[in-house]
Structure formats: structure tokens, C-alpha cells
Amino acid sequence: MTAFRSQMTAPFRTAAPFVIRAERASDVAARETLLDLCFGDNRHERTCQRLRDGRAPAAGLALTAVRSGVLVGTLRLWHVSAGGRDALMLGPLAVAPEARSLGVGAALMNAALMIAASRGHGAVVLLGDAPYYARFGFEAAKAAELELPGAFERARLLGLELVEGALDGAAGMIVATGAPERKVRRRKERRLPCAA
Ligand SMILES: CC(C)(COP(=O)(O)OP(=O)(O)OC[C@H]1O[C@@H](n2cnc3c(N)ncnc32)[C@H](O)[C@@H]1OP(=O)(O)O)[C@@H](O)C(=O)NCCC(=O)NCCS
């Protein structure tokens, strides 16, 4: 593939089309609200969050879905070492309840996997529902020897090779390897002279 176009409009069955584009700083509030809604207040306690704490997502792999001007989906991928193999950890993936079953989740997944492959990444792992992720090629067998830094259900740890053999011999702990998250600094507000 050549370069990923910054915006893709997916064709589908409803009146309001959606767009998949790179995440923007201005998406943060809406993305956090959507994640709270989908995963609950204790989402920061989840095992996979340990692989994201204080890290930046992989370059080009933080995506947003927008429908009628509203953020309706989010997906991010993170650099990890998967038992000694360079890989990406996928998640969270979330789609707003009112925009589900329109293909938004699939569009986010397909865009992310296409970008990951085009950037030379060899493998993706995730913790999620196999019945959903199997359609994108994820399987438990590819992650059978991997561990996470906390409690997890073995059947939900899935892997996908973008390059054949990229997960061969992957065994042991999945460890975060991404760059530290850059804090977005607010520009100092300019004070206007007080009006009398
Ligand atoms: C999972 C999720 C991202 C799917 O988003 P979406 O935009 O509705 O996905 P798509 O439109 O691409 O696919 C919808 C199909 O996937 C199916 N599906 C959704 N979640 C599923 C799951 N956990 N297991 C199996 N199938 C699932 C739907 O039934 C639907 O099937 P249909 O096409 O036969 O109607 C969305 O339901 C969501 O955000 N859920 C809450 C957060 C979550 O659980 N995220 C991680 C998933 S493990």
C-alpha cells in the first residue's frame, strides 16, 4: 500500500456516512466519554491498561470514526514486545451504541490493520472477544504462549501475523515498549487588560 489517506468514507447501509480519520487532540474529551460509556468507570484498572499507561500510541495508529460531525468510534494500537517479538497491542476499540452494526468497528479495524502493515509492523495482539475479532484473522493459537501483566482470560488473548511467522516462538510476557506519552501543554491564556 502507499500512504493512508487521512480520511476514508465508508459506504454502507444508512443515511449518515461515517469517516475514519487520524485522531486529533480535540477528540480527547469525546473519546474519553465514549470509553467510559463502553467500558465503565473501572476501565483504567483493566490488565491491558498497564500496557498503555504513560505511553503514546503507535504513530499513525490512533483512529477516530466520525458520523454527522460526532465522534462515534475510537481505536488505538500500542508498541509492545510480545514475548520477545516486536508487535502492536490493539485496543481499546469502541463504537457508540447508536452507531453500531453499521460497519464502523470493521472500518476502524481494517484501516488500522492496513496502516500497520504499510508501516512495516509484523504482528498485532489483543485481548477481546474471539467471535468478533476472528473475522479480521485474529486467533488464540497465535498468542497461546503469551502472558499479560495481570489477570486475563486465555481464550481472549488473540494474535494476528501481518508478516508470516512474525509471532513464531513468541512466548512470555507482553511488555510495553512505546514512547512516553507527551503531555499536551495548554498555551498560556493571554490576559486582556481589565476594562474599567
Ligand atoms: C464490538 C464493537 C466495537 C463492534 O462495533 P460495530 O461498529 O458495531 O461493529 P461492526 O459494525 O463492524 O460489526 C457488527 C457485527 O459484529 C457483531 N458483534 C459485535 N460485538 C460482538 C462481539 N463481542 N462478539 C461477536 N460479534 C460481535 C454484531 O452482532 C454485528 O453483527 P451483524 O453484522 O451480523 O449484525 C462495539 O459493539 C462496541 O464498541 N462494543 C463495546 C465495546 C467493546 O466491547 N469493545 C471491544 C470488543 S471485544
The ligand as a Gaussian input file, in Angstrom:
#p B3LYP/6-31G(d) Opt

LIG

0 1
 C      -17.541000      -4.529000      19.443000
 C      -17.863000      -3.219000      18.750000
 C      -16.617000      -2.367000      18.654000
 C      -18.402000      -3.506000      17.345000
 O      -18.620000      -2.272000      16.689000
 P      -19.597000      -2.191000      15.414000
 O      -19.333000      -0.915000      14.732000
 O      -20.990000      -2.476000      15.820000
 O      -19.030000      -3.399000      14.558000
 P      -19.386000      -3.806000      13.068000
 O      -20.498000      -2.960000      12.533000
 O      -18.134000      -3.855000      12.317000
 O      -19.868000      -5.309000      13.254000
 C      -21.094000      -5.540000      13.851000
 C      -21.313000      -7.034000      13.938000
 O      -20.405000      -7.573000      14.927000
 C      -21.166000      -8.298000      15.862000
 N      -20.537000      -8.148000      17.165000
 C      -20.445000      -7.046000      17.913000
 N      -19.809000      -7.308000      19.074000
 C      -19.513000      -8.627000      19.028000
 C      -18.874000      -9.482000      19.940000
 N      -18.415000      -9.043000      21.110000
 N      -18.736000     -10.773000      19.580000
 C      -19.207000     -11.221000      18.392000
 N      -19.835000     -10.442000      17.487000
 C      -19.976000      -9.153000      17.830000
 C      -22.550000      -7.645000      15.837000
 O      -23.531000      -8.519000      16.291000
 C      -22.702000      -7.344000      14.366000
 O      -23.122000      -8.474000      13.680000
 P      -24.041000      -8.330000      12.348000
 O      -23.198000      -7.612000      11.335000
 O      -24.312000      -9.741000      11.997000
 O      -25.205000      -7.525000      12.775000
 C      -18.980000      -2.438000      19.508000
 O      -20.077000      -3.295000      19.691000
 C      -18.536000      -1.895000      20.865000
 O      -17.983000      -0.816000      20.934000
 N      -18.805000      -2.662000      21.930000
 C      -18.488000      -2.206000      23.280000
 C      -17.009000      -2.116000      23.493000
 C      -16.327000      -3.428000      23.280000
 O      -16.775000      -4.450000      23.745000
 N      -15.169000      -3.346000      22.573000
 C      -14.277000      -4.443000      22.384000
 C      -14.845000      -5.621000      21.717000
 S      -14.156000      -7.110000      22.436000

